[in-house]
Amino acid sequence: MNGLKTGSVVFEHVRKTFGSFTAIHDLSLTIEPGTLVTLLGPSGCGKTTTLRMLAGLEHPTDGRILIGGKDVTMLPANERDVSMVFQSYALFPHMTVLENVAYGLESSGLRKAEAREKAEAGLALVGLAGFGARLPAELSGGQQQRVAVARALVLEPQVLLLDEPLSNLDARLRRRVRTEIRELQQRLGFTAVYVTHDQEEALAVSDRIVVMVEGRIAQEGPPRALYESPASSFIADFMGEANVVPCEVVGVQGAEAVVRLGSLEHRVPGRAAQPGPAKLAIRPNAIRLAPADDGGLKGLVRHAAYLGDHVEYEVETEVGTLYVVDPDVERSLAATTPVAIGLHNRGVAIITA
């Protein structure tokens, strides 16, 4: 392989309709070269339609799509300089691993010997040197996924597209393969657009995450920003569980706001908060449980579940029932135990929508 190209991706006011149904509403998005950007959202949010338009498998109703500065809006898939890694891997079962990886190269007119040489290099890139003579059925699910990635990379696309690439793997294998994909992308520096509905997966692999809801961008940004500063109740709950409860902003001091949550006051990042009623997103692990006489928000344990490395509680309070994840497995608070609730500095954010 001579080295991968890398290109930017730009969606300019893209809209996609299917009959009377609008799947994508006025999408504008820029993906910088050499970054991995994940399109994340629930089923039906438009993320797969967006990826298919980028791949050339669908065409926009309105707007433009540019790859590496070139308008590809109406170009067919084979003229877009992108490669797709499919959810199902789409490997040919009767071909060897090497033949699978070389297939696209040979189909594009490359001499067989040169295609095989590039295919061997592609397998080495993904840690499968020496596996070329095997059939796909002789590989594990994770190895088959790496073959699919190698087959896409040897075409040296400007942009690599990954459509739910880990959904067919078990949980432990997903963690390992997502790490391999991320390390490979960072090492080679190619541009990647990754589609998933799995929030943890998106947090683990992305430079930026674009959360989509009903064909629109709900919020975009680095993983930490979306997790720690959600812009809405939906984002707070979708990007990992969150308790969303009413609060009162009682003061704003520089970059911080003072909020009142029942009988508890707490400082949080201000995010241009205005005094008055608001909502507070509280991550389950941002809640601190203390003896009832410690002050703070009063609560009553309604349910406790020991899960090995943490204990989960449901605690009834004056602002609603809170879901709590407590790493202190040495203590176990039984149901009906009265507690005082405090908050850690991280994992608490004011939301505005």
N, C-alpha and C positions, 0 to 999 in steps of 0.2 A: 504494500500500500504506500502510495506516494505522500500521504498526509491528507487529512480531511479538510475540506473547505468548511467555512462556517459563515452563515448569512443571517441577516436580521429578518424578522417577520413583522409586517404591518397590516392590520385590518383598519380600513377607513370607512366608517359609517356603513358597515355591512349589515344587510337585512336578508333573512331567508324565510320564505313562506312556502307552505305546502297546501295548495288550495286556499281555503279561508283561514287556515291556521298559521300564525306567525311563530316560527320556532326561534328566530334570532331577531332582536330589536336593536337596530342602530348600534352595532358593536364597533367600537374603536379601541384598538389595543396595539401596543408596540412591544416586541420581544427583541431584546438586544442580542447581538451575536455572542456566542459562547456561553449562553445562560440556559439553565433548565427551568422552564416555566410550566407549572401544573395548572390545568383546568380542572377545577374541583366543584362538585355539587351533587345534589340528589338526582335520582333518575328523572329524565325528562327536562332537565334544566337547560339543555342546549350544548353541553360540552362536547358530546360526540359529533353533533352536527357541525360545530365549529371546526373540529379536527378534520372531518370529512371534506369540508370546503377547502381547508388548507391543503389537503392531499389531492384535491381535484376530483374526488368521488362525488361531490355535489358542487353546484355552482350558485353563487349568491343571486338573490333576486335584485338587490341593489348594492352599491358600494364597490370598493376595490380591495384586492389582496395583493400585497407585494412581498416577494422573497428576494433578499439581497438587493433591494432597490428596483427589481424588475416586476412590472405588472403581470401577474399570472392569473388574473381573475377568471378568464375564460379558457385558459390553456388546459389541455387534457393532462391526466395524471402522469403520463410518461414523459412530459416535457417540463416538469416542475422542479426537478433536482431535489426531491425529497424521497425519503424511504420510510416505510411504515413497518412497525413491529405490532402484529395483531395479537388480540387476546388469546386466540386459539393456536398461536405459533405458526399455523399453516405450513408445516413441513411436509414434504412429499415422503410418504412412508416407504416407498419402494426404492428411494435413492439413499445413498450413503450420506453421512453428515457432510463430507467434503463436496459431494455432488449438489447437495442442497445449497450450500453457501456459494458455490460457483455458478449456480443456475442463472441468476440475474446477470452476471458478468458475461456468460456465454450468449445469453439471449440478446444482449446489447451489441454483440458482434466481436467481442474479444476472443482472440485465439484460445483454444482449449488449454494449452500448456500455461499460458500467461494467466488465464482465469483460475486454474488450479493453484498456481503459485500465490496469487492474491488471496484465494480462499484459505490456504494454509496460514498465511499471515493474519487473516481475520480471525481464525480459530485461536491462534496464539494470543491475539489481543484479549480475548475473553477467557483465557485460561483453559482452552481445550485443545492445545497442541497434542497430536498423537491420537485424537479421537476421530479422525477423518474417515476411517474405514468402517466405522460402526453405523448401524441403522438407527433412526430416531427412536424406535421401540426399545433399543438397548440402553437408552439414556434415562436419567431421572428427569422429573419435571423441570427442575432448575437448570439442568444441562441443556434440555431442549430449548428453554427460553434463551439461554446464552447463544445457542446456534442461531436462533431467529434474530438476535441482536447482531451477531457477526454477519449474517447474510445481508442485513440492512446496511451495516457500516462499510462493507467492502465496495459498495457502489459509490462511496465517498460523496454522500449528499450534503447539500448546504444545511439541511434541517432533518433531524431524525424525529419521527412521530411515533409515540408509544400509546397504544389504545388499551387501557386496563391490562398492562402486561403481566401483572402478578396474580390476577384473580383466580387462576386455576391452580395455584400453589397453596399448600397448607401454611398455617401461621408462621411456624418456625422458618420454613424455607423462604417465605415472603420476606422476612427480615433480612436474611442473608443475601438474597438476589437483589433486593432494592439497594443494599449497600454496595454490591458489585456494580450495578448500573450507575449509581452516583459517582463512585470512584473512577469508573471508566470515562464518564462524561467530563469530570474535572481533569483527568489526566490528558485526554485528547482535545478537550476544549471545544467540542462541537455544540451547536445549538440544538436543543431538544424541547419538544412540546409533548407533555405527558398528561394523559387523561386518567382520572381515577375518581371514585366516590369515597375512597378511604382517607379520612382526615390524617391519621397517623402516618400513612404512606406519603401523603403530600408534604407533611411537616418534615419528614426524614430526607426527602430527595431534592427539594426545590430551592432555587434561588428566589423565586417569586411564586406566589399562589394567586390565582384568579378564581374567586368563588362566584359561581353563576347560579342564578335563580330565575326561572321562567324566561330564559332567553336574554337575560340582562346581567351585567356585572354588578354584583352586590357589594364587593370590596376586593381590592387587590393590594398586594404588598409583600414584603418579606415574611417568612413564616412566623417569626417572633412577633412582628407587629400585629398580624391577624389574630394570633392567640392571646396576646397580652392587651391589645387595644381594639377589641371588636367594635364595629361601628353600629351594630344593631343587635337586637335580641336573637335574631336568627343566626347571625355569625357567631355570637357568643356561645350558643348552644351547639351549633354545627361543628365548630372548631374545637372539639372536646367538650365534655359536659360542663355546664355552668348553672349555678343558681341565679336566676334573674329575679330580683326583688325590688320593691319600691323603696326609695330613700329620699332624703331632703338634702340638697346642697345648701349648707348654711354659711359658706364663705369661700372665696377664691383668693389664694395668696400666691402670686407668681404662677409657677407651673403646677401648683397643687391646689386641690379643692378639699374642703372639709365637708364630709357628708355625715348625716345622722341616720342611723339604721335602728329604729326603735329607740332603745336607751343607750345605744353605742355610737360614739363619734369616732371617725377614722379619716386619715389623710390619704388621698389617692391622686394620681396624675390628673391634672385639671382638664386637659383636652378641650379648652375653651368653654368650660362649663359655666352656666349661668345660675345664680341663686334661685332656688325654688325646687319643686318636685322633679325627680329624675328616676332613673333605674340604675341599679348596680348589678354588674355581673361578677359573681364570686365563684372562682374555681373550687371544686371540692377539697383540694389539698391546701387551699389558702385559709381554711377555717381552723382555728385553734380551740380545742375544748379544754376547759379548766374547771376546777371545783365551783360549785354554784355560788359560793361566797366570795369569789374573786372579782366580782363586778362585771360589767359588760352586758351584752345581750343575754337575757335569760332563756334557757331552753330545757326541753325534756326529751331524753332519748326514747324514741318509739320503736326502733329496730336496730339490731347490731348483727353484722356478719363478718366472721373471721375468714380472710382469704389468703393466708400464708404470710405474705410480706406487708400486709396492711389490713386494717379493719374498716369496714364501711358502716356508717351510721346514717339513720334518718332522725333528725332532731326537729321537734316541733318548737316554733318560736312565734313571737307576736307578728313577725313579717312573713310568716309562712313556714312550710317544712323545708329544711335544708338538708341536702345530700352532702355528707362529709367523708373524706378519705383521710384516715389517720394512720401514719406510719408506726405509731407506738403500739406494737402488738403485745407488749409486756403487760399492759393494762387492758381490761375488757370491761366496758361500761354496759351494764345490763339495761334492758328496757325498763323504763320509768325512772332512770337515774336523772336527777336534775343537774344541769351543767351551766356554766357561763361561757359565752362564745366571744372570742376575740378573732381578729383578722391579721394575717401576715401582710407584709408590705407588697409582695408580688402576688399576681393572680387576682387582683381586684381592679375593676375598671368601671367608670361611668359610661353608660351607653345612651345614645341620643335618639334612637329609633327602634 
